[in-house]
Amino acid sequence: MKNENLLVPSAGGLYCAAGDFWIDPLRPVPRAIITHAHADHARGGSEEYHTAEANRAILAARIGAGADGEGDESATVDRPDHHGHAWGEPFELVDTRITLFPAGHILGSSWVRIESEHGTWGVSGDFKRAPDPTCQAFEPADCDVWVTECTFGLPVYRWPAPSEVIDQVEHWWDECRAANRPAVLFCYALGKAQRVLAELGARRPAMRAWLHGAMRPLTDIYRDQGVALPETLPVSEAEHSEKFAGELVLAPPSAAGSPWMRRFPKHSAGFVSGWMRIRGNRRRRGYDRGFVMSDHADWPALIETVADQRARRVITIHGNGEPLAGYLTDRNVEAEAWNLRASLAEGSR
């Protein structure tokens, strides 16, 4: 392996000169590989996109068909510049061989393995190792260099078993039902909402939940791809007299404190997120209940995955990278932290 970097921070993402592509750039580029469709990884306006086939429909819905990147009804997975690739099947870009593997983050999420004369590099995108009925589990593969997210890269972040968290959500909802109060559960519209619905629906097949409008089209895509979900109804189609007493309502965090919340008198508010691991976050954000469930790797999973990837060198990105890099260095693993946001501010290629 040549002693030079196959990837460099650029455009808020990672640039590969050998393949002339960017991974998850935050501004338009000629050719982008997109690991998944969350807005901090998928932006519109690029000329060409490569992603997992399982992510194409979600990506099209999120970035739309226009050059401005705004989603709209004309978004389609049939665009000629949207290339979908099966997991585990390599494709070539210039002088590189690319393979996408399931990342276990959300439906269609991938990590990227790049082979070239500079060795084999793996880029995690966002990933998790916990079980999730709505997406394929993370699949490891050997790399010389592992570039890993560190959203929760501190030892304090250790997730409980998902089943324990769903127990807590069920108990809270039952308390709300007994008190005839709406149970408004805040969670991210893509990934977390569908995961919670699938977990609850497996236990309560006859249940129903009400959805904020931002969640409806994404939940429909999950259903279209065969994910089993319980009945959902849009809040916008409820009768004006509906008070949602004892009902479960899912909403994105942006809805908290908005006029939309007036639909749910005397509601109890819960939030599902890894950030709820720190109790002060729940109090500061004004939630009645916090449920610790994340779609990212926790501290033990970050360390476990470094071992599973069998990498000789580790680069941390996205979050608390310095503590993990220091931990690995102390254990004789070559490790360093990169700041991708700085590359965007500097306007580098």
C-alpha positions in Angstrom: 0.0 0.0 0.0 1.4 3.4 -1.0 1.8 5.8 1.9 -0.6 8.5 0.9 -4.2 9.3 1.5 -6.8 7.9 -0.9 -9.4 10.3 0.5 -9.1 13.9 1.6 -11.6 16.3 3.3 -13.3 18.4 0.6 -16.7 20.1 0.0 -17.8 19.0 3.4 -17.3 15.4 2.5 -14.4 13.2 1.4 -12.9 13.5 -2.1 -11.2 10.6 -3.9 -8.9 11.8 -6.8 -8.3 8.2 -8.0 -12.0 7.8 -8.6 -12.9 11.5 -9.1 -15.8 11.3 -6.7 -17.0 12.7 -3.4 -18.6 10.8 -0.5 -21.6 12.6 1.1 -20.6 16.2 0.0 -22.4 19.1 1.6 -22.3 21.1 -1.6 -22.9 20.2 -5.3 -20.1 18.2 -7.0 -19.7 16.5 -10.4 -20.0 12.9 -8.9 -21.2 11.9 -5.5 -21.5 8.6 -3.6 -24.3 9.0 -1.0 -24.3 6.6 2.0 -27.9 7.4 3.0 -30.6 10.0 2.6 -30.4 12.1 5.8 -30.0 15.8 5.0 -26.5 16.0 6.5 -25.3 13.4 4.1 -27.4 13.8 1.0 -27.7 17.2 -0.8 -29.2 18.0 -4.1 -27.5 19.8 -7.1 -24.7 17.3 -7.9 -24.5 16.1 -11.5 -24.3 12.3 -10.8 -25.2 10.2 -7.8 -24.2 6.6 -6.8 -26.0 4.9 -3.9 -27.4 1.6 -2.8 -30.4 0.4 -4.8 -32.3 0.2 -1.6 -31.7 3.9 -1.0 -32.7 5.3 -4.4 -36.4 5.9 -3.7 -35.7 7.6 -0.4 -32.8 9.7 -1.9 -35.1 10.8 -4.8 -37.8 11.8 -2.3 -35.4 13.8 -0.2 -33.4 15.7 -2.8 -36.0 15.8 -5.6 -35.5 16.3 -9.3 -34.5 19.9 -9.3 -31.0 21.3 -9.2 -31.8 23.2 -6.0 -32.1 19.9 -4.2 -35.7 20.5 -3.0 -37.8 17.4 -2.9 -41.0 17.5 -5.0 -43.6 15.2 -6.5 -41.6 14.9 -9.7 -38.7 13.1 -7.9 -38.1 9.7 -9.4 -35.7 6.8 -9.0 -35.5 6.6 -12.8 -33.4 9.6 -13.2 -30.4 8.7 -15.4 -27.9 10.4 -13.0 -29.1 8.3 -10.0 -27.2 5.0 -10.1 -28.4 2.3 -7.7 -26.0 -0.5 -6.8 -26.6 -3.8 -5.1 -24.8 -4.4 -1.8 -21.7 -6.5 -2.2 -21.5 -6.0 -6.0 -18.4 -3.9 -7.0 -18.5 -1.2 -9.6 -15.7 0.9 -11.0 -15.1 4.7 -11.0 -12.0 5.7 -12.9 -9.1 3.9 -11.2 -11.1 2.6 -8.2 -13.3 -0.4 -7.4 -16.2 0.5 -5.1 -18.4 -1.8 -3.1 -21.3 -0.8 -0.9 -22.2 -2.8 2.2 -25.2 -2.4 4.6 -24.5 0.0 7.4 -27.5 -0.8 9.6 -28.2 2.9 10.1 -31.6 3.3 8.3 -33.3 1.7 5.3 -30.9 1.8 2.4 -27.9 3.0 4.3 -24.4 1.9 3.2 -20.8 2.1 4.1 -18.3 2.5 1.2 -15.3 0.2 0.5 -12.8 1.6 -2.0 -10.0 -0.4 -3.5 -7.1 1.2 -5.4 -3.3 1.3 -5.7 -3.4 3.3 -2.5 -4.9 0.3 -0.6 -8.4 -0.4 0.6 -10.3 2.3 2.5 -13.7 1.9 4.2 -16.0 4.9 5.0 -18.7 4.2 7.5 -21.2 6.9 6.7 -23.5 6.6 9.7 -23.9 3.1 11.1 -25.1 1.1 14.1 -24.7 -2.5 15.3 -28.0 -2.8 17.3 -30.8 -4.9 15.8 -33.4 -3.0 13.7 -36.3 -4.6 11.9 -36.5 -1.8 9.3 -33.0 -2.2 7.7 -30.3 -4.7 6.9 -27.7 -5.2 9.6 -24.1 -3.8 9.3 -21.9 -6.1 7.3 -18.2 -5.9 8.1 -15.4 -6.3 5.5 -11.6 -6.0 5.8 -10.0 -2.5 5.2 -6.5 -1.1 5.5 -8.0 2.2 6.6 -11.3 2.6 8.4 -12.9 6.1 8.3 -15.6 6.1 11.0 -18.3 8.4 12.2 -18.1 9.3 15.9 -21.5 11.0 16.5 -21.5 9.4 20.0 -17.8 8.9 20.4 -17.6 9.2 24.2 -17.5 6.4 26.7 -20.7 7.7 28.4 -22.8 6.7 25.3 -23.8 3.1 25.8 -27.2 2.0 24.6 -29.7 -0.2 26.4 -31.2 -3.1 24.5 -33.8 -1.9 22.0 -36.4 -4.2 23.6 -35.9 -2.4 27.0 -36.5 0.9 25.4 -39.7 -0.3 23.6 -40.9 -1.6 27.0 -40.5 2.0 28.4 -42.3 3.5 25.4 -45.2 1.1 25.8 -45.5 1.7 29.5 -45.5 5.5 28.9 -48.2 5.2 26.2 -50.3 3.0 28.5 -50.1 5.7 31.2 -51.2 8.3 28.7 -54.1 6.1 27.6 -55.2 5.6 31.2 -55.1 9.4 31.8 -56.8 10.1 28.4 -53.8 12.2 27.4 -52.3 12.3 23.9 -48.8 10.6 23.8 -46.7 12.8 21.5 -43.5 11.0 20.7 -40.8 13.1 19.0 -38.4 11.3 16.8 -36.5 11.9 13.5 -38.8 11.6 10.5 -36.5 9.3 8.5 -35.4 6.1 10.2 -36.2 6.5 13.8 -40.0 7.0 13.3 -40.3 3.8 11.2 -38.1 1.9 13.6 -40.3 2.8 16.5 -43.4 2.0 14.6 -42.1 -1.4 13.5 -41.0 -2.4 17.0 -44.3 -1.4 18.5 -46.3 -2.9 15.7 -44.6 -6.3 16.3 -46.0 -6.3 19.8 -49.3 -4.7 19.1 -50.4 -5.7 15.6 -53.8 -4.0 15.9 -52.4 -0.6 17.0 -52.6 2.6 15.1 -50.5 5.8 15.3 -51.0 9.3 14.0 -48.2 10.9 12.0 -47.0 14.4 11.4 -47.1 15.3 7.6 -43.3 15.1 7.3 -43.3 11.4 8.2 -46.0 10.2 5.9 -44.2 9.9 2.5 -41.1 8.4 4.1 -43.2 5.8 6.0 -44.9 5.0 2.7 -41.5 4.3 1.1 -40.7 1.9 3.9 -43.9 0.1 3.3 -43.3 -0.1 -0.4 -40.0 -1.8 0.3 -41.6 -4.4 2.4 -41.1 -3.2 5.9 -43.9 -4.3 8.1 -45.5 -1.3 9.9 -48.8 -0.9 11.8 -51.6 1.3 10.7 -50.8 5.0 10.5 -53.0 8.0 10.0 -52.1 11.6 9.1 -52.9 14.2 11.7 -53.9 16.6 8.9 -56.9 14.3 8.0 -58.3 14.0 11.5 -61.7 15.5 12.3 -61.5 18.9 13.8 -63.1 17.6 17.0 -60.4 14.9 17.5 -58.6 15.5 20.7 -56.2 12.4 20.4 -56.9 11.3 23.9 -54.9 8.2 24.7 -53.6 8.2 21.1 -49.9 7.8 20.0 -48.7 10.7 17.8 -45.3 10.7 16.1 -43.7 14.0 15.2 -40.3 15.4 14.2 -38.4 17.4 16.9 -39.0 20.6 14.8 -42.7 20.4 15.6 -42.1 20.9 19.4 -43.3 24.2 20.5 -45.0 25.0 17.1 -48.6 26.0 16.6 -49.2 22.4 15.3 -49.0 21.2 18.9 -52.2 22.9 19.8 -54.0 19.9 18.3 -53.0 17.8 21.4 -54.4 19.4 24.6 -52.8 18.2 27.9 -50.4 15.9 26.0 -47.4 14.2 27.4 -44.2 14.7 25.3 -41.5 12.0 24.8 -38.3 12.0 22.7 -36.5 9.0 21.3 -32.8 9.7 20.7 -29.4 8.7 21.8 -29.0 12.3 23.1 -31.4 11.2 25.9 -28.6 9.3 27.4 -27.7 12.6 29.1 -30.6 13.4 31.4 -30.0 17.1 31.3 -30.8 17.1 27.6 -34.4 16.0 28.4 -34.9 18.7 31.0 -33.4 21.4 28.8 -35.6 20.5 25.8 -38.8 20.3 27.9 -39.7 16.7 27.3 -41.7 14.7 29.9 -39.9 11.5 29.0 -36.7 10.6 27.3 -36.1 7.2 25.6 -32.5 6.2 24.8 -32.5 4.7 21.3 -30.1 5.7 18.6 -29.5 4.8 15.0 -25.7 5.4 15.5 -23.0 3.2 17.0 -22.4 3.7 20.7 -18.9 3.7 22.3 -18.5 -0.1 22.6 -19.8 -0.6 19.0 -17.3 2.0 17.6 -14.5 0.0 19.2 -16.0 -3.4 18.2 -16.3 -2.2 14.6 -12.7 -1.1 14.4 -11.7 -4.6 15.3 -14.2 -6.2 12.9 -12.8 -4.1 10.0 -9.3 -5.3 10.8 -7.9 -1.9 9.9 -4.3 -0.9 10.5 -5.3 2.8 10.5 -8.4 4.6 11.8 -9.6 8.1 10.9 -12.5 9.6 12.9 -15.1 12.0 11.4 -18.5 13.4 12.3 -18.7 14.1 16.1 -16.5 13.3 19.0 -13.6 11.9 17.1 -10.6 12.9 19.3 -11.5 10.7 22.3 -11.8 7.6 20.1 -8.6 8.4 18.2 -6.8 8.8 21.5 -8.2 5.6 22.9 -7.0 3.7 19.9 -3.6 5.3 19.8 -3.1 4.2 23.4 -3.7 0.7 22.2 -1.2 0.9 19.4 -3.6 1.5 16.6 -2.7 4.4 14.3 -5.5 6.8 14.6 -6.4 10.5 13.9 -9.4 12.8 13.8 -10.4 14.8 10.7 -12.7 17.9 10.6 -14.8 17.7 7.4 -16.8 20.8 8.2 -13.6 22.9 8.1 -13.0 21.8 4.6 -16.3 23.3 3.5 -15.6 26.6 5.3 -12.2 26.8 3.6 -13.8 26.2 0.2 -11.3 23.5 -0.7 -12.0 21.1 -3.6 
